[in-house]
Amino acid sequence: MALKKDGSSGKMVDENMIVLRERIRKVKAEIEYNSGGDRLPDNWMQWERTYFSSGCYHSDVYEVVAFLQQFLLESRPSVALGLAGLFVISGSTAGVAVLHLLINSLGN
């Protein structure tokens, strides 16, 4: 593992950045909620409203993002680039399939 000039690995900084982002998001959400801007869309189902309002939604999203970030930081660059390429190829393939279905449906 490569070390910085001061002898630290920088892993602590990466972990603290995740915590800092989560704290900033909570403060912004609290400010928005207090100003009355936290209105949920009318087309949401009741379980979505309950899940979102309970605060579990944001913590679950941050846990998934933190896991993904930690995985990508600890893996080799070729693995991260390979996964990014896989997502790009699968996304473009899905887009082509949807476009093909739309063209066929318009033709009939």
C-alpha positions as CSV (number, residue, x, y, z in Angstrom):
1,M,0.0,0.0,0.0
2,A,1.3,3.4,-0.9
3,L,1.9,5.8,1.9
4,K,1.8,9.6,2.0
5,K,4.8,11.7,2.8
6,D,3.8,11.9,6.5
7,G,3.6,8.1,6.7
8,S,-0.2,7.8,6.8
9,S,-2.2,5.8,4.3
10,G,-5.1,8.2,4.0
11,K,-7.8,5.6,4.7
12,M,-8.9,7.5,7.8
13,V,-9.6,10.6,5.7
14,D,-11.7,8.5,3.2
15,E,-13.8,7.1,6.1
16,N,-14.2,10.6,7.6
17,M,-15.3,12.1,4.3
18,I,-18.3,9.7,4.2
19,V,-19.3,10.7,7.8
20,L,-18.9,14.4,6.8
21,R,-21.1,14.0,3.8
22,E,-23.8,12.3,5.8
23,R,-23.7,15.1,8.4
24,I,-24.0,17.8,5.7
25,R,-26.9,16.0,4.2
26,K,-28.7,15.7,7.5
27,V,-28.2,19.4,8.2
28,K,-29.4,20.4,4.7
29,A,-32.5,18.1,5.1
30,E,-33.3,19.6,8.5
31,I,-33.1,23.1,7.1
32,E,-35.3,22.1,4.2
33,Y,-37.8,20.4,6.4
34,N,-38.0,23.4,8.8
35,S,-38.6,25.7,5.8
36,G,-41.5,23.5,4.7
37,G,-39.8,22.1,1.6
38,D,-39.9,18.4,2.5
39,R,-43.2,17.5,0.8
40,L,-43.5,14.0,-0.5
41,P,-44.9,13.4,-4.0
42,D,-48.6,12.5,-4.1
43,N,-48.1,9.4,-6.3
44,W,-46.0,7.6,-3.6
45,M,-47.6,4.6,-1.9
46,Q,-48.0,4.5,1.9
47,W,-45.1,2.2,2.5
48,E,-42.8,4.5,0.5
49,R,-43.9,7.5,2.6
50,T,-43.4,5.6,5.9
51,Y,-40.0,4.2,4.8
52,F,-38.8,7.6,3.6
53,S,-40.1,9.5,6.7
54,S,-38.6,7.1,9.2
55,G,-35.1,8.1,8.1
56,C,-34.1,4.5,7.2
57,Y,-34.1,5.4,3.5
58,H,-31.2,7.8,3.7
59,S,-29.2,5.6,6.1
60,D,-29.7,2.6,3.8
61,V,-28.6,4.6,0.7
62,Y,-25.5,5.8,2.6
63,E,-24.6,2.3,3.7
64,V,-24.8,1.0,0.2
65,V,-22.7,3.9,-1.2
66,A,-20.2,3.5,1.6
67,F,-19.8,-0.2,0.9
68,L,-19.4,0.4,-2.8
69,Q,-16.9,3.2,-2.2
70,Q,-14.9,1.1,0.2
71,F,-14.9,-1.9,-2.2
72,L,-13.7,0.3,-5.1
73,L,-11.0,2.0,-3.0
74,E,-9.7,-1.4,-1.8
75,S,-9.8,-3.1,-5.2
76,R,-7.3,-2.8,-8.0
77,P,-7.9,-0.1,-10.6
78,S,-8.6,-2.6,-13.3
79,V,-11.4,-4.1,-11.3
80,A,-13.0,-0.7,-10.8
81,L,-12.6,0.2,-14.5
82,G,-14.0,-3.2,-15.5
83,L,-17.1,-2.7,-13.4
84,A,-17.6,0.8,-14.8
85,G,-17.2,-0.6,-18.4
86,L,-19.7,-3.4,-17.5
87,F,-22.3,-0.8,-16.4
88,V,-21.7,1.3,-19.5
89,I,-22.2,-1.6,-21.8
90,S,-25.2,-3.0,-20.0
91,G,-26.8,0.5,-19.9
92,S,-26.3,1.1,-23.6
93,T,-27.5,-2.4,-24.4
94,A,-30.7,-1.8,-22.5
95,G,-31.2,1.5,-24.2
96,V,-30.8,-0.1,-27.7
97,A,-33.3,-2.8,-26.7
98,V,-35.9,-0.2,-25.6
99,L,-35.3,1.9,-28.7
100,H,-35.8,-1.3,-30.8
101,L,-39.1,-2.1,-29.1
102,L,-40.3,1.5,-29.5
103,I,-39.5,1.5,-33.2
104,N,-41.2,-1.9,-33.7
105,S,-44.3,-0.7,-31.8
106,L,-44.5,2.5,-33.9
107,G,-44.1,0.5,-37.1
108,N,-47.1,-1.8,-36.4
